[in-house]
Amino acid sequence: MKYIIPAVIILLVIAVFAFIIRRKHNTEIERLEHEKHQIQNKPILEEMTKVKQLNMNGQTEEMFERWRNTWTEVMDIHMPKIDVLLFDAEEKIDKFIFPKATKIEKEIQTLISSCDEKMSEILKELEELIGSEEKNRIEMEQLKEQHRAARKTLLAHQYSFGEAVPALEAELESFIPDFEEFDKLTETGNYLSAREIVIALQDKGNKFFPKLHDIPSILSEIQNKIPATIHELRNGQKEMEESSYYLQHLEMTNKLTEIEAELIELKAAIVDLQVEKTIVRVEEIKDEMETFYDLLEKEVHAKKYVDQHKEHTASRLKEVTTVTRAVSEEAAYVQQSYRLPEKEAEIPQSCLKELEVLAKKFDLLSGRVEEEQSAYSSLQEELNEIAEDLDRLYEEQDRFANRLKNLRIDENKAREKLDELKHILHDTDRMMQKANIPGIPEDMDVRLEEAEEHIYVAMQSLQEVPLNMTLVDNYLEKAEACMEEVHKRAKEMLENVLLTEKIIQYGNRYRTSHPSVNARLLEAEEAFRQLRYAKALEDAATAVEEVEPGALKKIEVLVKEEAWRT
């Protein structure tokens, strides 16, 4: 019994596995049958019937016979063979002979794929043939219509095409053999070869037909518009030269002659139907014409500018020269009282030299205007440069003149500042003398003496003749910085002295009860008598903070209020 149950289970597993494989093979057979039916249902016959409506000659007849033979082979030979193989496969599956069934299925798949490929190729060629016939018919009609329209245009407007007519007619005639060849191939059923002619004609037409549109307008430019523009430019040049304009620098005469010669070459290129390159060059020539107009207009504006600004520039030159000489005289006078840096002292003379050069340039420019042998555009540029240099020199002189005026103001400000510093020094010394302190520490005495020395040096620099204000300002700056520091330190020292006294007074209440506080306060008092005020403040504050934290802040507030009331 114990062997029967496992055997039964194994048999059941084998049976289930076999049925699963069988189901898989049945599914494959169904798929193969479906693919076979799809091949059989391809609309080959229907499409071949459409071909019969075409000219069944030549290419078409050959292809039709090949398609029919292939279709017959597939339907009469391969399809029956596939049916036999499908039956054999089903039989092997029913008998659970799966390896042989698999082999047959692969053979069926190979046959089906081969048949499907052949049938798809037939459909593709059918579509190409039928499509070619329809496309050929439509597109060739369009080409013939374009050709008829082109011929009509050429006949109706021959004068617009000038000497290019023979070449255009020859080009049009070259289409006719291709039209005839197309008709012949179509009649003989060679639609695919006819398709190649259509494509070639389309390419040829795309290049030729636009020329019929472009040639009249480009010939009009070459024969009429550009020559008229050249004539107008020459007349304009002549009139301007008669009105004292100098235009030789433009080299317009030679360039216009070159363009006239080139127009003959461009006309010949049109006769040879070289339209694209000719259009590009004609546009370039038109741009050159516009440039000539711009240059002539520039000369007109330049002459107007020179006529309007020449006298003003002459007046400006005199004005700036007069101002510069006045500033130079003022500088010489001021330098008797004030010493100027070497670079600054040279400004008036340097400007006068530049003005001499500008005066010579202006005289040369005036002569060139009178001679009428220079382009006004060039004269305008030179006049602008002279005017800009004059403005620069005037501004430079103006700044220098203001600098001279400010020297006296700066001197007075320096004297006022020095008086202020002396007053601060006096007040600082008096403030310390009036304060009820044992004495002034040595370092503070040194600082006071240093501040007094700086003030003295600044005072001495103000006595020099000529006066060097740069040096005075330097000394004054040092004196001011030193004095501010001394005054600040003196105030801090006096505040510390007052704070120390208040702390010691406040700490007296703890002397008896706290011997350590008493000892610290005694040290503070000794340091105070020795003029070591910072040490005294530190010892007193430490003593009081030991017994009453926060007391120092309260005392500081009281001292500040008292100082404020004072």
C-alpha positions in Angstrom: 0.0 0.0 0.0 2.8 2.3 0.9 4.2 2.1 -2.7 0.8 2.4 -4.5 0.0 5.9 -3.3 3.4 7.4 -4.4 3.1 5.6 -7.8 -0.4 7.0 -8.3 0.8 10.5 -7.5 3.7 10.2 -9.9 1.3 8.9 -12.6 -1.0 11.8 -11.9 1.9 14.3 -12.2 3.0 12.8 -15.5 -0.5 12.8 -16.8 -1.0 16.5 -15.9 2.4 17.4 -17.4 1.5 15.5 -20.6 -1.9 17.3 -20.9 -0.2 20.7 -20.4 2.3 20.0 -23.2 -0.5 18.7 -25.4 -2.4 21.9 -24.8 0.6 24.0 -25.7 1.0 22.1 -29.0 -2.6 22.4 -29.8 -2.4 26.2 -29.3 0.6 26.2 -31.6 -1.3 24.3 -34.3 -4.2 26.8 -34.0 -1.8 29.6 -34.5 -0.2 28.0 -37.6 -3.7 27.4 -39.1 -4.6 31.0 -38.5 -1.4 32.2 -40.3 -2.2 29.8 -43.2 -5.7 31.3 -43.5 -4.3 34.8 -43.5 -2.0 34.0 -46.4 -5.0 32.4 -48.3 -7.1 35.5 -47.6 -4.6 38.0 -49.0 -6.4 39.9 -51.8 -4.0 38.8 -54.5 -6.6 37.9 -57.1 -8.5 41.2 -56.6 -5.4 43.2 -57.1 -4.3 41.2 -60.1 -7.8 41.9 -61.6 -7.0 45.6 -61.4 -3.8 45.0 -63.4 -5.8 43.5 -66.2 -7.3 47.0 -66.7 -3.9 48.3 -67.6 -2.0 47.7 -70.9 -1.1 44.1 -70.6 2.1 44.4 -72.6 5.8 44.4 -71.9 6.8 44.8 -68.3 3.2 44.5 -67.0 2.5 41.3 -68.9 5.8 39.7 -67.6 5.1 40.7 -64.0 1.5 39.5 -64.2 2.6 36.1 -65.4 5.2 35.8 -62.7 2.7 36.8 -60.0 0.1 34.3 -61.3 2.6 31.5 -61.3 3.8 32.3 -57.8 0.3 32.5 -56.5 -0.7 29.2 -58.2 2.4 27.5 -56.7 1.5 28.7 -53.2 -2.2 27.9 -53.4 -1.9 24.5 -55.3 1.3 23.1 -53.9 2.4 24.7 -50.7 -1.0 25.1 -49.0 -2.0 21.4 -49.5 1.4 20.4 -48.2 0.8 22.6 -45.1 -2.6 20.9 -44.6 -1.0 17.4 -44.6 1.7 18.5 -42.2 -0.9 20.0 -39.9 -2.9 16.7 -39.9 0.3 14.8 -39.1 1.2 17.1 -36.3 -2.3 16.8 -34.7 -2.0 13.0 -34.9 1.4 13.0 -33.2 0.0 15.3 -30.5 -3.0 13.0 -29.9 -0.6 10.1 -29.4 1.6 12.3 -27.1 4.6 12.0 -29.5 5.7 15.5 -28.8 9.2 15.6 -30.2 8.0 14.6 -33.7 5.1 17.1 -33.4 7.6 19.9 -32.6 9.7 19.0 -35.7 6.6 19.1 -37.9 5.5 22.4 -36.4 8.9 24.0 -37.3 8.6 22.7 -40.9 5.1 24.1 -41.1 6.4 27.5 -39.8 9.1 27.6 -42.4 6.7 26.9 -45.2 4.2 29.5 -44.0 6.9 32.2 -43.6 8.1 31.5 -47.2 4.6 31.6 -48.6 3.8 34.8 -46.7 7.0 36.5 -47.9 6.1 35.6 -51.6 2.5 36.8 -51.3 3.6 40.0 -49.5 6.1 40.7 -52.3 3.4 40.2 -54.9 1.2 42.7 -53.1 4.0 45.2 -52.8 4.8 45.0 -56.5 1.2 45.2 -57.4 0.7 48.3 -55.3 3.9 49.8 -56.9 2.7 49.1 -60.4 -0.9 50.3 -59.9 0.3 53.3 -57.9 3.0 54.2 -60.6 0.3 54.2 -63.3 -1.9 56.6 -61.4 0.9 58.8 -60.2 2.4 58.9 -63.7 -0.8 59.9 -65.2 -1.5 62.8 -62.7 2.1 64.1 -62.5 2.8 63.9 -66.3 -0.4 65.9 -67.0 0.9 68.5 -64.6 4.2 68.6 -66.3 2.6 68.9 -69.7 0.4 71.7 -68.5 3.5 73.5 -67.1 5.2 73.0 -70.4 2.2 74.3 -72.4 2.0 77.4 -70.1 5.7 78.0 -70.4 5.6 77.8 -74.2 2.6 80.2 -74.2 4.4 82.7 -71.9 7.5 82.6 -74.1 5.5 83.2 -77.3 3.4 86.0 -75.8 6.3 87.9 -74.1 9.3 87.2 -76.2 10.6 90.8 -75.8 10.8 90.2 -72.0 13.2 87.4 -72.5 15.5 89.2 -74.9 18.3 87.1 -76.4 17.6 84.2 -74.0 14.6 83.1 -76.2 16.4 80.6 -78.4 18.0 78.9 -75.4 14.6 78.8 -73.6 12.9 77.4 -76.7 15.6 74.7 -77.0 15.2 73.8 -73.4 11.4 73.5 -73.9 11.9 71.4 -77.0 14.1 69.0 -74.9 11.0 68.0 -72.9 9.2 66.6 -76.0 11.3 63.5 -76.6 10.8 62.5 -72.9 7.0 63.1 -73.2 6.9 60.9 -76.3 9.1 58.2 -74.6 6.7 58.3 -71.6 3.7 57.8 -73.8 5.4 54.9 -75.6 6.4 53.2 -72.4 2.9 53.6 -70.9 1.2 52.2 -74.1 3.5 49.2 -73.9 2.8 48.6 -70.2 6.2 49.6 -69.0 4.8 51.7 -66.1 7.9 51.5 -63.9 10.3 52.6 -66.6 7.8 55.4 -67.3 7.9 56.3 -63.7 11.7 57.0 -63.9 11.1 59.4 -66.8 8.4 61.3 -64.8 10.9 61.7 -61.8 13.6 62.9 -64.1 11.3 65.4 -65.9 10.1 66.7 -62.5 13.7 67.4 -61.5 14.3 69.1 -64.8 11.1 71.2 -64.6 11.9 72.3 -61.1 15.2 73.8 -62.4 13.8 75.2 -65.7 10.3 76.6 -65.1 11.4 79.1 -62.3 13.8 80.6 -64.9 10.9 81.8 -67.0 9.7 83.7 -63.9 13.1 85.2 -63.0 14.6 86.0 -66.4 12.3 89.0 -67.3 12.8 90.7 -64.0 16.6 90.1 -63.9 17.0 91.3 -67.5 15.0 94.4 -66.6 17.5 95.1 -63.8 20.5 94.4 -66.1 19.3 96.3 -69.2 17.3 99.2 -67.6 17.2 99.7 -63.8 20.9 99.4 -63.0 22.1 101.4 -66.1 19.6 104.1 -65.0 21.0 104.1 -61.5 24.5 104.3 -62.9 23.5 107.3 -65.0 21.8 109.0 -62.0 24.9 108.4 -59.8 27.2 109.9 -62.5 25.0 112.9 -62.8 24.9 113.3 -59.1 28.7 113.0 -58.9 29.2 115.6 -61.6 26.9 118.1 -59.9 28.5 117.6 -56.6 32.0 118.0 -58.0 30.9 121.2 -59.7 29.7 122.4 -56.3 33.2 122.0 -54.7 32.8 118.5 -53.5 35.9 116.3 -53.6 34.9 112.7 -54.5 38.0 111.1 -56.0 38.5 109.0 -52.8 35.2 107.1 -53.6 36.7 105.9 -56.9 33.1 105.9 -58.1 33.9 106.5 -61.8 36.1 103.5 -62.2 33.8 101.2 -60.2 30.7 102.3 -62.2 32.6 101.6 -65.5 33.5 98.1 -64.2 29.9 97.4 -63.3 28.8 98.5 -66.8 31.3 96.0 -68.3 30.1 93.3 -65.9 26.5 93.9 -66.9 27.4 92.8 -70.5 28.8 89.6 -69.0 25.7 89.1 -66.8 23.5 89.5 -69.9 25.5 86.8 -71.7 25.1 84.6 -68.7 21.3 85.0 -68.9 21.4 84.0 -72.5 23.2 80.8 -71.4 20.5 80.4 -68.8 22.9 80.8 -65.8 20.2 82.5 -63.8 20.9 81.6 -60.2 24.5 83.0 -60.1 23.3 86.1 -62.1 20.6 86.8 -59.6 23.1 86.7 -56.7 25.5 89.1 -58.5 22.7 91.5 -59.5 21.6 91.8 -55.9 25.3 92.5 -54.9 25.5 95.2 -57.5 22.3 96.8 -56.3 23.8 96.9 -52.8 26.9 98.5 -54.2 24.7 101.2 -55.8 23.0 101.8 -52.5 26.4 102.2 -50.9 27.3 104.9 -53.4 24.2 106.8 -52.7 25.0 106.5 -48.9 28.5 107.8 -49.5 27.3 110.8 -51.6 24.7 111.6 -49.0 27.4 111.3 -46.3 29.5 113.9 -48.2 26.5 116.3 -48.4 25.9 116.0 -44.6 29.6 116.4 -43.9 29.9 119.6 -46.0 26.9 121.0 -44.2 28.5 120.1 -40.8 31.9 121.6 -41.7 30.2 124.8 -43.0 28.2 125.1 -39.8 30.9 124.2 -37.3 34.1 125.5 -38.7 33.7 129.1 -37.4 32.4 127.9 -34.1 35.5 125.7 -33.7 37.7 128.6 -34.5 36.0 130.7 -31.8 36.2 127.8 -29.4 39.9 127.5 -30.1 40.5 131.2 -29.2 38.3 130.9 -26.1 40.1 127.8 -24.7 43.5 129.4 -25.5 42.5 132.6 -23.7 41.2 130.6 -20.7 44.3 128.5 -20.6 46.6 131.5 -20.7 44.6 133.1 -17.9 44.8 129.9 -15.8 48.6 129.8 -16.5 49.0 133.4 -15.2 46.9 132.6 -12.2 48.9 129.5 -11.5 52.2 131.5 -11.6 50.7 134.0 -9.1 49.3 131.3 -6.8 52.6 129.4 -6.8 54.2 132.4 -5.0 52.0 131.4 -2.0 51.4 127.8 -2.5 53.6 124.9 -3.6 52.0 122.6 -6.2 53.0 119.1 -7.1 55.2 119.1 -10.2 52.7 117.2 -12.4 49.9 119.7 -11.5 52.2 122.8 -11.9 52.9 121.6 -15.5 49.2 121.4 -16.6 48.8 125.0 -18.0 52.0 124.9 -20.1 51.2 121.4 -21.3 47.8 122.5 -22.3 49.2 125.5 -24.1 51.5 123.3 -26.1 48.6 121.1 -27.1 46.6 124.1 -28.1 49.4 125.2 -30.4 49.3 121.8 -32.1 45.5 122.1 -32.4 45.8 125.6 -33.9 48.2 124.3 -36.6 45.8 121.4 -37.3 42.9 123.8 -37.6 44.9 126.1 -40.0 45.7 123.1 -42.2 42.1 122.0 -42.2 40.9 125.5 -43.1 43.4 125.5 -46.0 42.1 122.1 -47.2 38.6 123.5 -47.1 39.6 126.4 -49.3 41.5 124.2 -51.7 38.5 121.9 -52.2 40.8 118.9 -52.6 39.7 116.9 -49.6 36.6 114.8 -48.8 34.2 116.6 -46.5 33.7 113.4 -44.6 37.4 113.3 -43.8 37.3 117.1 -42.9 34.3 116.4 -40.6 36.2 113.7 -38.7 39.2 116.0 -38.2 37.0 118.9 -37.1 35.2 116.6 -34.6 38.6 115.4 -33.2 39.7 119.1 -32.8 36.4 120.0 -31.1 36.7 117.0 -28.7 40.3 117.8 -27.8 39.3 121.5 -27.1 36.5 120.3 -24.8 38.9 118.0 -23.0 41.5 120.8 -22.5 38.8 123.2 -21.3 37.5 120.7 -18.8 41.1 120.1 -17.6 41.7 123.8 -17.2 38.4 124.2 -15.4 39.4 121.5 -12.9 42.8 123.0 -12.4 41.4 126.5 -11.9 39.0 125.2 -9.3 41.9 123.5 -7.6 43.7 126.8 -7.4 40.7 128.5 -6.0 40.3 125.8 -3.4 43.9 126.2 -2.2 42.9 129.3 -0.2 39.7 127.7 1.0 41.7 124.6 2.1 44.2 126.8 3.9 41.5 128.5 5.8 39.8 125.2 6.7 43.2 123.9 7.8 43.7 126.9 10.1 40.2 126.5 11.5 40.8 122.8 12.1 44.1 123.6 13.8 42.4 126.1 16.1 39.8 123.5 16.9 42.5 120.9 17.8 44.3 123.4 20.0 41.0 124.1 21.8 40.4 120.4 22.3 43.9 119.9 23.7 43.4 122.8 26.1 40.0 121.5 27.2 41.4 118.0 27.7 44.3 119.3 29.8 41.9 121.6 31.8 39.5 118.7 32.3 42.2 116.6 33.9 43.5 119.4 36.0 40.1 120.3 37.4 39.3 116.6 38.1 39.8 115.6 41.8 42.4 112.9 41.1 45.8 112.2 42.7 47.6 113.0 39.5 47.9 112.3 35.8 49.6 109.0 34.8 52.9 109.2 32.9 51.5 107.5 29.8 48.7 110.1 29.6 51.3 112.9 29.9 53.2 111.3 27.0 50.1 111.1 24.9 49.3 114.8 25.6 52.8 115.8 24.6 52.6 113.7 21.4 49.3 115.4 20.4 50.9 118.8 21.2 53.9 118.0 19.0 51.7 117.0 16.1 49.7 120.2 16.4 52.9 122.2 16.5 54.3 120.5 13.4 51.0 121.2 11.5 51.2 124.9 12.7 54.8 125.1 11.4 53.9 123.7 8.0 51.2 126.5 7.7 54.0 129.1 8.2 56.0 127.9 5.1 56.1 130.0 2.0 55.2 128.8 -0.6 52.6 126.7 1.3 52.5 123.0 0.6 48.9 122.1 1.3 49.4 118.4 0.6 52.0 118.3 3.4 49.8 120.5 5.6 46.8 118.2 5.1 49.0 115.2 5.9 50.3 116.7 9.2 46.8 117.9 10.1 45.3 114.5 9.6 47.9 112.9 12.0 47.4 115.7 14.6 43.6 115.2 14.4 43.8 111.4 14.8 46.3 111.7 17.8 44.1 114.4 19.5 40.9 112.4 19.2 42.7 109.4 20.7 44.1 111.4 23.6 40.7 113.1 24.4 39.0 109.7 24.3 41.6 108.1 26.6 41.4 111.1 29.0 37.6 110.8 29.3 37.8 107.1 29.9 40.5 107.6 32.5 38.4 110.2 34.4 35.3 108.0 34.2 37.3 105.1 35.6 38.6 107.3 38.4 35.1 108.3 39.4 33.8 104.7 39.1 36.7 103.5 41.3 35.9 106.0 44.0 32.2 105.1 43.9 33.0 101.4 44.2 35.4 101.9 47.1 32.7 104.0 48.9 30.1 101.3 48.1 32.4 98.6 49.4 33.2 100.3 52.7 30.0 98.7 54.1 31.6 95.3 53.8 35.0 96.0 55.2 34.2 94.9 58.8 32.2 91.9 57.9 34.4 90.6 55.1 38.2 90.8 55.8 39.0 89.7 52.2 37.0 92.6 50.8 38.8 95.0 53.1 42.2 93.6 51.9 41.2 94.0 48.3 39.9 97.5 48.8 43.2 98.5 50.5 45.1 97.2 47.5 42.8 99.2 45.2 43.4 102.4 47.3 47.1 101.9 47.1 47.0 101.4 43.3 44.8 104.5 43.1 47.4 106.6 45.1 50.1 105.3 42.7 48.0 106.6 39.7 47.4 103.0 38.5 43.7 103.8 37.9 43.0 100.7 35.8 44.5 98.4 38.4 42.6 100.2 41.2 39.3 99.8 39.3 39.9 96.1 38.7 40.7 95.4 42.4 37.8 97.4 43.7 35.3 95.9 41.3 36.5 92.3 42.1 36.1 92.9 45.9 32.6 94.2 45.7 31.4 91.6 43.1 32.6 88.8 45.5 30.1 89.8 48.1 27.4 91.4 46.0 27.2 90.1 42.4 25.7 92.7 40.0 26.7 95.7 42.2 29.2 96.9 39.6 26.4 97.5 37.1 24.3 99.5 39.5 27.3 101.7 40.3 28.1 102.2 36.6 24.6 103.4 36.0 24.8 105.9 38.9 28.2 107.2 37.7 26.8 107.7 34.2 23.8 109.6 35.5 26.1 111.8 37.6 28.4 112.4 34.6 25.4 113.3 32.5 24.1 115.8 35.1 27.6 117.4 35.2 
